[in-house]
């Protein structure tokens, strides 16, 4: 645990690399129409009209690359 804390402190105080200095996150929101009156109808509509991820529909999609893991 102490090693992890030291590593976090070291990384927090390291200067930002020039390659990442100009990087800025971009948020892109694309809406889609759904229909239904009850919870199950709305949920089914969301699942049937959401963005495609491969060959399947999803309710939301992000291309964020997760580069850390939990212990």
PDB file of N, CA, C and O in Angstrom:
ATOM      1  N   UNK A   1       0.822  -1.193   0.000  1.00  0.00           N
ATOM      2  CA  UNK A   1       0.000   0.000   0.000  1.00  0.00           C
ATOM      3  C   UNK A   1       0.864   1.255   0.000  1.00  0.00           C
ATOM      4  O   UNK A   1       0.570   2.216  -0.710  1.00  0.00           O
ATOM      5  N   UNK A   2       1.938   1.244   0.803  1.00  0.00           N
ATOM      6  CA  UNK A   2       2.820   2.405   0.863  1.00  0.00           C
ATOM      7  C   UNK A   2       3.453   2.674  -0.494  1.00  0.00           C
ATOM      8  O   UNK A   2       3.641   3.828  -0.879  1.00  0.00           O
ATOM      9  N   UNK A   3       3.778   1.619  -1.211  1.00  0.00           N
ATOM     10  CA  UNK A   3       4.373   1.779  -2.533  1.00  0.00           C
ATOM     11  C   UNK A   3       3.393   2.460  -3.477  1.00  0.00           C
ATOM     12  O   UNK A   3       3.787   3.324  -4.260  1.00  0.00           O
ATOM     13  N   UNK A   4       2.138   2.085  -3.411  1.00  0.00           N
ATOM     14  CA  UNK A   4       1.116   2.684  -4.274  1.00  0.00           C
ATOM     15  C   UNK A   4       0.941   4.164  -3.955  1.00  0.00           C
ATOM     16  O   UNK A   4       0.795   4.980  -4.866  1.00  0.00           O
ATOM     17  N   UNK A   5       0.954   4.514  -2.684  1.00  0.00           N
ATOM     18  CA  UNK A   5       0.812   5.914  -2.280  1.00  0.00           C
ATOM     19  C   UNK A   5       2.008   6.717  -2.773  1.00  0.00           C
ATOM     20  O   UNK A   5       1.841   7.818  -3.298  1.00  0.00           O
ATOM     21  N   UNK A   6       3.194   6.186  -2.613  1.00  0.00           N
ATOM     22  CA  UNK A   6       4.400   6.879  -3.077  1.00  0.00           C
ATOM     23  C   UNK A   6       4.376   7.074  -4.583  1.00  0.00           C
ATOM     24  O   UNK A   6       4.744   8.136  -5.085  1.00  0.00           O
ATOM     25  N   UNK A   7       3.945   6.052  -5.298  1.00  0.00           N
ATOM     26  CA  UNK A   7       3.856   6.153  -6.751  1.00  0.00           C
ATOM     27  C   UNK A   7       2.854   7.229  -7.153  1.00  0.00           C
ATOM     28  O   UNK A   7       3.121   8.015  -8.062  1.00  0.00           O
ATOM     29  N   UNK A   8       1.718   7.270  -6.494  1.00  0.00           N
ATOM     30  CA  UNK A   8       0.705   8.290  -6.796  1.00  0.00           C
ATOM     31  C   UNK A   8       1.242   9.692  -6.531  1.00  0.00           C
ATOM     32  O   UNK A   8       1.024  10.602  -7.331  1.00  0.00           O
ATOM     33  N   UNK A   9       1.936   9.867  -5.421  1.00  0.00           N
ATOM     34  CA  UNK A   9       2.518  11.174  -5.115  1.00  0.00           C
ATOM     35  C   UNK A   9       3.576  11.562  -6.141  1.00  0.00           C
ATOM     36  O   UNK A   9       3.635  12.716  -6.566  1.00  0.00           O
ATOM     37  N   UNK A  10       4.394  10.625  -6.533  1.00  0.00           N
ATOM     38  CA  UNK A  10       5.423  10.889  -7.532  1.00  0.00           C
ATOM     39  C   UNK A  10       4.795  11.318  -8.848  1.00  0.00           C
ATOM     40  O   UNK A  10       5.224  12.298  -9.457  1.00  0.00           O
ATOM     41  N   UNK A  11       3.786  10.590  -9.282  1.00  0.00           N
ATOM     42  CA  UNK A  11       3.123  10.914 -10.542  1.00  0.00           C
ATOM     43  C   UNK A  11       2.377  12.240 -10.472  1.00  0.00           C
ATOM     44  O   UNK A  11       2.291  12.956 -11.469  1.00  0.00           O
ATOM     45  N   UNK A  12       1.842  12.569  -9.311  1.00  0.00           N
ATOM     46  CA  UNK A  12       1.100  13.820  -9.157  1.00  0.00           C
ATOM     47  C   UNK A  12       2.007  15.037  -9.295  1.00  0.00           C
ATOM     48  O   UNK A  12       1.572  16.087  -9.767  1.00  0.00           O
ATOM     49  N   UNK A  13       3.258  14.901  -8.886  1.00  0.00           N
ATOM     50  CA  UNK A  13       4.163  16.034  -8.921  1.00  0.00           C
ATOM     51  C   UNK A  13       5.083  16.061 -10.133  1.00  0.00           C
ATOM     52  O   UNK A  13       5.898  16.973 -10.271  1.00  0.00           O
ATOM     53  N   UNK A  14       4.964  15.088 -10.998  1.00  0.00           N
ATOM     54  CA  UNK A  14       5.771  15.087 -12.222  1.00  0.00           C
ATOM     55  C   UNK A  14       5.211  16.120 -13.189  1.00  0.00           C
ATOM     56  O   UNK A  14       3.995  16.286 -13.284  1.00  0.00           O
ATOM     57  N   UNK A  15       6.084  16.811 -13.904  1.00  0.00           N
ATOM     58  CA  UNK A  15       5.578  17.785 -14.881  1.00  0.00           C
ATOM     59  C   UNK A  15       4.845  17.080 -16.021  1.00  0.00           C
ATOM     60  O   UNK A  15       5.154  15.941 -16.370  1.00  0.00           O
ATOM     61  N   UNK A  16       3.881  17.773 -16.582  1.00  0.00           N
ATOM     62  CA  UNK A  16       3.120  17.228 -17.699  1.00  0.00           C
ATOM     63  C   UNK A  16       4.018  17.159 -18.923  1.00  0.00           C
ATOM     64  O   UNK A  16       4.761  18.098 -19.206  1.00  0.00           O
ATOM     65  N   UNK A  17       3.951  16.056 -19.642  1.00  0.00           N
ATOM     66  CA  UNK A  17       4.779  15.925 -20.833  1.00  0.00           C
ATOM     67  C   UNK A  17       4.263  16.848 -21.927  1.00  0.00           C
ATOM     68  O   UNK A  17       3.055  17.070 -22.015  1.00  0.00           O
ATOM     69  N   UNK A  18       5.143  17.391 -22.765  1.00  0.00           N
ATOM     70  CA  UNK A  18       4.727  18.307 -23.831  1.00  0.00           C
ATOM     71  C   UNK A  18       3.749  17.670 -24.814  1.00  0.00           C
ATOM     72  O   UNK A  18       2.923  18.373 -25.397  1.00  0.00           O
ATOM     73  N   UNK A  19       3.824  16.363 -25.008  1.00  0.00           N
ATOM     74  CA  UNK A  19       2.933  15.700 -25.959  1.00  0.00           C
ATOM     75  C   UNK A  19       1.481  15.786 -25.510  1.00  0.00           C
ATOM     76  O   UNK A  19       0.577  15.820 -26.345  1.00  0.00           O
ATOM     77  N   UNK A  20       1.246  15.823 -24.206  1.00  0.00           N
ATOM     78  CA  UNK A  20      -0.118  15.870 -23.693  1.00  0.00           C
ATOM     79  C   UNK A  20      -0.556  17.284 -23.322  1.00  0.00           C
ATOM     80  O   UNK A  20      -1.711  17.490 -22.949  1.00  0.00           O
ATOM     81  N   UNK A  21       0.336  18.249 -23.416  1.00  0.00           N
ATOM     82  CA  UNK A  21       0.015  19.607 -22.993  1.00  0.00           C
ATOM     83  C   UNK A  21      -1.120  20.207 -23.810  1.00  0.00           C
ATOM     84  O   UNK A  21      -1.918  20.975 -23.271  1.00  0.00           O
ATOM     85  N   UNK A  22      -1.217  19.878 -25.103  1.00  0.00           N
ATOM     86  CA  UNK A  22      -2.255  20.445 -25.947  1.00  0.00           C
ATOM     87  C   UNK A  22      -3.489  19.581 -26.068  1.00  0.00           C
ATOM     88  O   UNK A  22      -4.426  19.946 -26.777  1.00  0.00           O
ATOM     89  N   UNK A  23      -3.515  18.441 -25.391  1.00  0.00           N
ATOM     90  CA  UNK A  23      -4.640  17.519 -25.496  1.00  0.00           C
ATOM     91  C   UNK A  23      -5.838  18.067 -24.743  1.00  0.00           C
ATOM     92  O   UNK A  23      -5.702  18.611 -23.646  1.00  0.00           O
ATOM     93  N   UNK A  24      -7.012  17.920 -25.340  1.00  0.00           N
ATOM     94  CA  UNK A  24      -8.230  18.348 -24.673  1.00  0.00           C
ATOM     95  C   UNK A  24      -9.330  17.333 -24.965  1.00  0.00           C
ATOM     96  O   UNK A  24      -9.478  16.880 -26.100  1.00  0.00           O
ATOM     97  N   UNK A  25     -10.082  16.986 -23.960  1.00  0.00           N
ATOM     98  CA  UNK A  25     -11.174  16.023 -24.131  1.00  0.00           C
ATOM     99  C   UNK A  25     -12.262  16.618 -25.013  1.00  0.00           C
ATOM    100  O   UNK A  25     -12.529  17.818 -24.960  1.00  0.00           O
ATOM    101  N   UNK A  26     -12.881  15.780 -25.816  1.00  0.00           N
ATOM    102  CA  UNK A  26     -13.978  16.207 -26.681  1.00  0.00           C
ATOM    103  C   UNK A  26     -15.213  15.399 -26.305  1.00  0.00           C
ATOM    104  O   UNK A  26     -15.179  14.169 -26.284  1.00  0.00           O
ATOM    105  N   UNK A  27     -16.282  16.088 -26.013  1.00  0.00           N
ATOM    106  CA  UNK A  27     -17.537  15.416 -25.677  1.00  0.00           C
ATOM    107  C   UNK A  27     -18.481  15.533 -26.860  1.00  0.00           C
ATOM    108  O   UNK A  27     -18.746  16.631 -27.349  1.00  0.00           O
ATOM    109  N   UNK A  28     -18.980  14.405 -27.312  1.00  0.00           N
ATOM    110  CA  UNK A  28     -19.894  14.373 -28.450  1.00  0.00           C
ATOM    111  C   UNK A  28     -21.158  13.642 -28.007  1.00  0.00           C
ATOM    112  O   UNK A  28     -21.102  12.483 -27.596  1.00  0.00           O
ATOM    113  N   UNK A  29     -22.285  14.319 -28.092  1.00  0.00           N
ATOM    114  CA  UNK A  29     -23.553  13.732 -27.674  1.00  0.00           C
ATOM    115  C   UNK A  29     -24.426  13.538 -28.902  1.00  0.00           C
ATOM    116  O   UNK A  29     -24.669  14.480 -29.656  1.00  0.00           O
ATOM    117  N   UNK A  30     -24.892  12.325 -29.099  1.00  0.00           N
ATOM    118  CA  UNK A  30     -25.819  12.019 -30.185  1.00  0.00           C
ATOM    119  C   UNK A  30     -27.074  11.425 -29.563  1.00  0.00           C
ATOM    120  O   UNK A  30     -27.015  10.378 -28.918  1.00  0.00           O
ATOM    121  N   UNK A  31     -28.197  12.083 -29.754  1.00  0.00           N
ATOM    122  CA  UNK A  31     -29.447  11.593 -29.183  1.00  0.00           C
ATOM    123  C   UNK A  31     -30.181  10.728 -30.198  1.00  0.00           C
ATOM    124  O   UNK A  31     -29.901  10.787 -31.396  1.00  0.00           O
ATOM    125  N   UNK A  32     -31.114   9.932 -29.716  1.00  0.00           N
ATOM    126  CA  UNK A  32     -31.958   9.118 -30.585  1.00  0.00           C
ATOM    127  C   UNK A  32     -33.346   9.037 -29.964  1.00  0.00           C
ATOM    128  O   UNK A  32     -33.500   9.066 -28.743  1.00  0.00           O
ATOM    129  N   UNK A  33     -34.351   8.937 -30.828  1.00  0.00           N
ATOM    130  CA  UNK A  33     -35.740   8.932 -30.373  1.00  0.00           C
ATOM    131  C   UNK A  33     -36.113   7.579 -29.778  1.00  0.00           C
ATOM    132  O   UNK A  33     -35.688   6.530 -30.265  1.00  0.00           O
ATOM    133  N   UNK A  34     -36.907   7.622 -28.727  1.00  0.00           N
ATOM    134  CA  UNK A  34     -37.459   6.400 -28.133  1.00  0.00           C
ATOM    135  C   UNK A  34     -38.961   6.595 -27.955  1.00  0.00           C
ATOM    136  O   UNK A  34     -39.456   7.721 -27.999  1.00  0.00           O
ATOM    137  N   UNK A  35     -39.668   5.515 -27.758  1.00  0.00           N
ATOM    138  CA  UNK A  35     -41.109   5.614 -27.542  1.00  0.00           C
ATOM    139  C   UNK A  35     -41.535   4.582 -26.514  1.00  0.00           C
ATOM    140  O   UNK A  35     -40.834   3.601 -26.268  1.00  0.00           O
ATOM    141  N   UNK A  36     -42.693   4.819 -25.920  1.00  0.00           N
ATOM    142  CA  UNK A  36     -43.234   3.893 -24.933  1.00  0.00           C
ATOM    143  C   UNK A  36     -43.879   4.639 -23.793  1.00  0.00           C
ATOM    144  O   UNK A  36     -43.610   5.822 -23.584  1.00  0.00           O
ATOM    145  N   UNK A  37     -44.726   3.957 -23.059  1.00  0.00           N
ATOM    146  CA  UNK A  37     -45.437   4.569 -21.936  1.00  0.00           C
ATOM    147  C   UNK A  37     -45.005   3.984 -20.592  1.00  0.00           C
ATOM    148  O   UNK A  37     -45.018   4.682 -19.578  1.00  0.00           O
ATOM    149  N   UNK A  38     -44.630   2.733 -20.580  1.00  0.00           N
ATOM    150  CA  UNK A  38     -44.238   2.089 -19.321  1.00  0.00           C
ATOM    151  C   UNK A  38     -42.721   1.920 -19.281  1.00  0.00           C
ATOM    152  O   UNK A  38     -42.035   2.089 -20.289  1.00  0.00           O
ATOM    153  N   UNK A  39     -42.223   1.590 -18.119  1.00  0.00           N
ATOM    154  CA  UNK A  39     -40.788   1.348 -17.975  1.00  0.00           C
ATOM    155  C   UNK A  39     -40.268   0.282 -18.920  1.00  0.00           C
ATOM    156  O   UNK A  39     -39.276   0.512 -19.612  1.00  0.00           O
ATOM    157  N   UNK A  40     -40.915  -0.891 -18.971  1.00  0.00           N
ATOM    158  CA  UNK A  40     -40.444  -1.937 -19.880  1.00  0.00           C
ATOM    159  C   UNK A  40     -40.499  -1.533 -21.357  1.00  0.00           C
ATOM    160  O   UNK A  40     -39.618  -1.905 -22.133  1.00  0.00           O
ATOM    161  N   UNK A  41     -41.536  -0.769 -21.752  1.00  0.00           N
ATOM    162  CA  UNK A  41     -41.629  -0.317 -23.145  1.00  0.00           C
ATOM    163  C   UNK A  41     -40.499   0.652 -23.475  1.00  0.00           C
ATOM    164  O   UNK A  41     -39.885   0.558 -24.538  1.00  0.00           O
ATOM    165  N   UNK A  42     -40.227   1.580 -22.566  1.00  0.00           N
ATOM    166  CA  UNK A  42     -39.140   2.538 -22.783  1.00  0.00           C
ATOM    167  C   UNK A  42     -37.795   1.818 -22.840  1.00  0.00           C
ATOM    168  O   UNK A  42     -36.963   2.119 -23.697  1.00  0.00           O
ATOM    169  N   UNK A  43     -37.584   0.882 -21.942  1.00  0.00           N
ATOM    170  CA  UNK A  43     -36.330   0.129 -21.909  1.00  0.00           C
ATOM    171  C   UNK A  43     -36.132  -0.656 -23.203  1.00  0.00           C
ATOM    172  O   UNK A  43     -35.028  -0.693 -23.747  1.00  0.00           O
ATOM    173  N   UNK A  44     -37.197  -1.281 -23.694  1.00  0.00           N
ATOM    174  CA  UNK A  44     -37.112  -2.033 -24.953  1.00  0.00           C
ATOM    175  C   UNK A  44     -36.826  -1.102 -26.122  1.00  0.00           C
ATOM    176  O   UNK A  44     -36.073  -1.459 -27.027  1.00  0.00           O
ATOM    177  N   UNK A  45     -37.420   0.087 -26.111  1.00  0.00           N
ATOM    178  CA  UNK A  45     -37.192   1.049 -27.181  1.00  0.00           C
ATOM    179  C   UNK A  45     -35.746   1.552 -27.167  1.00  0.00           C
ATOM    180  O   UNK A  45     -35.123   1.705 -28.218  1.00  0.00           O
ATOM    181  N   UNK A  46     -35.227   1.803 -25.975  1.00  0.00           N
ATOM    182  CA  UNK A  46     -33.829   2.237 -25.855  1.00  0.00           C
ATOM    183  C   UNK A  46     -32.905   1.148 -26.397  1.00  0.00           C
ATOM    184  O   UNK A  46     -31.978   1.436 -27.155  1.00  0.00           O
ATOM    185  N   UNK A  47     -33.156  -0.093 -26.009  1.00  0.00           N
ATOM    186  CA  UNK A  47     -32.324  -1.205 -26.465  1.00  0.00           C
ATOM    187  C   UNK A  47     -32.423  -1.459 -27.955  1.00  0.00           C
ATOM    188  O   UNK A  47     -31.467  -1.942 -28.562  1.00  0.00           O
ATOM    189  N   UNK A  48     -33.562  -1.143 -28.558  1.00  0.00           N
ATOM    190  CA  UNK A  48     -33.754  -1.395 -29.982  1.00  0.00           C
ATOM    191  C   UNK A  48     -33.319  -0.266 -30.887  1.00  0.00           C
ATOM    192  O   UNK A  48     -33.178  -0.463 -32.094  1.00  0.00           O
ATOM    193  N   UNK A  49     -33.099   0.926 -30.323  1.00  0.00           N
ATOM    194  CA  UNK A  49     -32.766   2.087 -31.152  1.00  0.00           C
ATOM    195  C   UNK A  49     -31.440   2.742 -30.784  1.00  0.00           C
ATOM    196  O   UNK A  49     -31.060   3.742 -31.393  1.00  0.00           O
ATOM    197  N   UNK A  50     -30.745   2.206 -29.820  1.00  0.00           N
ATOM    198  CA  UNK A  50     -29.488   2.800 -29.376  1.00  0.00           C
ATOM    199  C   UNK A  50     -28.390   2.666 -30.412  1.00  0.00           C
ATOM    200  O   UNK A  50     -28.594   2.056 -31.461  1.00  0.00           O
ATOM    201  N   UNK A  51     -27.229   3.229 -30.127  1.00  0.00           N
ATOM    202  CA  UNK A  51     -26.110   3.164 -31.070  1.00  0.00           C
ATOM    203  C   UNK A  51     -25.638   1.725 -31.285  1.00  0.00           C
ATOM    204  O   UNK A  51     -25.749   0.878 -30.399  1.00  0.00           O
ATOM    205  N   UNK A  52     -25.115   1.476 -32.467  1.00  0.00           N
ATOM    206  CA  UNK A  52     -24.578   0.153 -32.786  1.00  0.00           C
ATOM    207  C   UNK A  52     -23.165   0.022 -32.251  1.00  0.00           C
ATOM    208  O   UNK A  52     -22.346   0.930 -32.394  1.00  0.00           O
ATOM    209  N   UNK A  53     -22.894  -1.100 -31.644  1.00  0.00           N
ATOM    210  CA  UNK A  53     -21.549  -1.446 -31.205  1.00  0.00           C
ATOM    211  C   UNK A  53     -21.280  -2.817 -31.791  1.00  0.00           C
ATOM    212  O   UNK A  53     -21.708  -3.832 -31.242  1.00  0.00           O
ATOM    213  N   UNK A  54     -20.577  -2.843 -32.898  1.00  0.00           N
ATOM    214  CA  UNK A  54     -20.434  -4.084 -33.650  1.00  0.00           C
ATOM    215  C   UNK A  54     -21.745  -4.371 -34.350  1.00  0.00           C
ATOM    216  O   UNK A  54     -22.220  -3.551 -35.136  1.00  0.00           O
ATOM    217  N   UNK A  55     -22.336  -5.524 -34.077  1.00  0.00           N
ATOM    218  CA  UNK A  55     -23.618  -5.888 -34.677  1.00  0.00           C
ATOM    219  C   UNK A  55     -24.780  -5.738 -33.702  1.00  0.00           C
ATOM    220  O   UNK A  55     -25.915  -6.070 -34.046  1.00  0.00           O
ATOM    221  N   UNK A  56     -24.521  -5.244 -32.497  1.00  0.00           N
ATOM    222  CA  UNK A  56     -25.554  -5.155 -31.463  1.00  0.00           C
ATOM    223  C   UNK A  56     -25.851  -3.701 -31.121  1.00  0.00           C
ATOM    224  O   UNK A  56     -25.011  -2.818 -31.294  1.00  0.00           O
ATOM    225  N   UNK A  57     -27.051  -3.480 -30.638  1.00  0.00           N
ATOM    226  CA  UNK A  57     -27.459  -2.163 -30.151  1.00  0.00           C
ATOM    227  C   UNK A  57     -27.126  -2.060 -28.661  1.00  0.00           C
ATOM    228  O   UNK A  57     -27.217  -3.036 -27.916  1.00  0.00           O
ATOM    229  N   UNK A  58     -26.741  -0.866 -28.252  1.00  0.00           N
ATOM    230  CA  UNK A  58     -26.425  -0.600 -26.848  1.00  0.00           C
ATOM    231  C   UNK A  58     -27.177   0.656 -26.418  1.00  0.00           C
ATOM    232  O   UNK A  58     -27.683   1.388 -27.269  1.00  0.00           O
ATOM    233  N   UNK A  59     -27.261   0.919 -25.117  1.00  0.00           N
ATOM    234  CA  UNK A  59     -27.956   2.125 -24.678  1.00  0.00           C
ATOM    235  C   UNK A  59     -27.025   3.333 -24.653  1.00  0.00           C
ATOM    236  O   UNK A  59     -27.489   4.472 -24.712  1.00  0.00           O
ATOM    237  N   UNK A  60     -25.732   3.100 -24.568  1.00  0.00           N
ATOM    238  CA  UNK A  60     -24.747   4.176 -24.586  1.00  0.00           C
ATOM    239  C   UNK A  60     -23.422   3.593 -25.056  1.00  0.00           C
ATOM    240  O   UNK A  60     -23.186   2.390 -24.941  1.00  0.00           O
ATOM    241  N   UNK A  61     -22.567   4.450 -25.583  1.00  0.00           N
ATOM    242  CA  UNK A  61     -21.286   3.986 -26.101  1.00  0.00           C
ATOM    243  C   UNK A  61     -20.229   5.050 -25.842  1.00  0.00           C
ATOM    244  O   UNK A  61     -20.500   6.245 -25.963  1.00  0.00           O
ATOM    245  N   UNK A  62     -19.044   4.621 -25.491  1.00  0.00           N
ATOM    246  CA  UNK A  62     -17.911   5.522 -25.355  1.00  0.00           C
ATOM    247  C   UNK A  62     -16.686   4.840 -25.933  1.00  0.00           C
ATOM    248  O   UNK A  62     -16.567   3.616 -25.883  1.00  0.00           O
ATOM    249  N   UNK A  63     -15.783   5.624 -26.476  1.00  0.00           N
ATOM    250  CA  UNK A  63     -14.535   5.047 -26.967  1.00  0.00           C
ATOM    251  C   UNK A  63     -13.391   5.369 -26.012  1.00  0.00           C
ATOM    252  O   UNK A  63     -12.221   5.321 -26.391  1.00  0.00           O
ATOM    253  N   UNK A  64     -13.743   5.700 -24.764  1.00  0.00           N
ATOM    254  CA  UNK A  64     -12.754   5.970 -23.734  1.00  0.00           C
ATOM    255  C   UNK A  64     -11.941   4.712 -23.474  1.00  0.00           C
ATOM    256  O   UNK A  64     -12.498   3.631 -23.283  1.00  0.00           O
ATOM    257  N   UNK A  65     -10.634   4.854 -23.468  1.00  0.00           N
ATOM    258  CA  UNK A  65      -9.762   3.709 -23.227  1.00  0.00           C
ATOM    259  C   UNK A  65      -9.366   3.691 -21.753  1.00  0.00           C
ATOM    260  O   UNK A  65      -8.679   4.593 -21.274  1.00  0.00           O
ATOM    261  N   UNK A  66      -9.799   2.670 -21.050  1.00  0.00           N
ATOM    262  CA  UNK A  66      -9.484   2.522 -19.637  1.00  0.00           C
ATOM    263  C   UNK A  66      -8.078   1.954 -19.510  1.00  0.00           C
ATOM    264  O   UNK A  66      -7.794   0.864 -20.008  1.00  0.00           O
ATOM    265  N   UNK A  67      -7.199   2.695 -18.844  1.00  0.00           N
ATOM    266  CA  UNK A  67      -5.802   2.271 -18.755  1.00  0.00           C
ATOM    267  C   UNK A  67      -5.373   1.916 -17.336  1.00  0.00           C
ATOM    268  O   UNK A  67      -4.178   1.762 -17.080  1.00  0.00           O
ATOM    269  N   UNK A  68      -6.307   1.783 -16.420  1.00  0.00           N
ATOM    270  CA  UNK A  68      -5.961   1.401 -15.056  1.00  0.00           C
ATOM    271  C   UNK A  68      -6.892   0.290 -14.610  1.00  0.00           C
ATOM    272  O   UNK A  68      -7.942   0.056 -15.209  1.00  0.00           O
ATOM    273  N   UNK A  69      -6.490  -0.383 -13.555  1.00  0.00           N
ATOM    274  CA  UNK A  69      -7.295  -1.466 -12.997  1.00  0.00           C
ATOM    275  C   UNK A  69      -7.361  -1.299 -11.482  1.00  0.00           C
ATOM    276  O   UNK A  69      -6.521  -0.626 -10.885  1.00  0.00           O
ATOM    277  N   UNK A  70      -8.359  -1.912 -10.874  1.00  0.00           N
ATOM    278  CA  UNK A  70      -8.456  -1.910  -9.413  1.00  0.00           C
ATOM    279  C   UNK A  70      -7.735  -3.124  -8.868  1.00  0.00           C
ATOM    280  O   UNK A  70      -7.684  -4.172  -9.512  1.00  0.00           O
ATOM    281  N   UNK A  71      -7.178  -2.978  -7.679  1.00  0.00           N
ATOM    282  CA  UNK A  71      -6.509  -4.109  -7.026  1.00  0.00           C
ATOM    283  C   UNK A  71      -7.515  -4.997  -6.352  1.00  0.00           C
ATOM    284  O   UNK A  71      -7.144  -6.003  -5.747  1.00  0.00           O
TER     285      UNK A  71
END
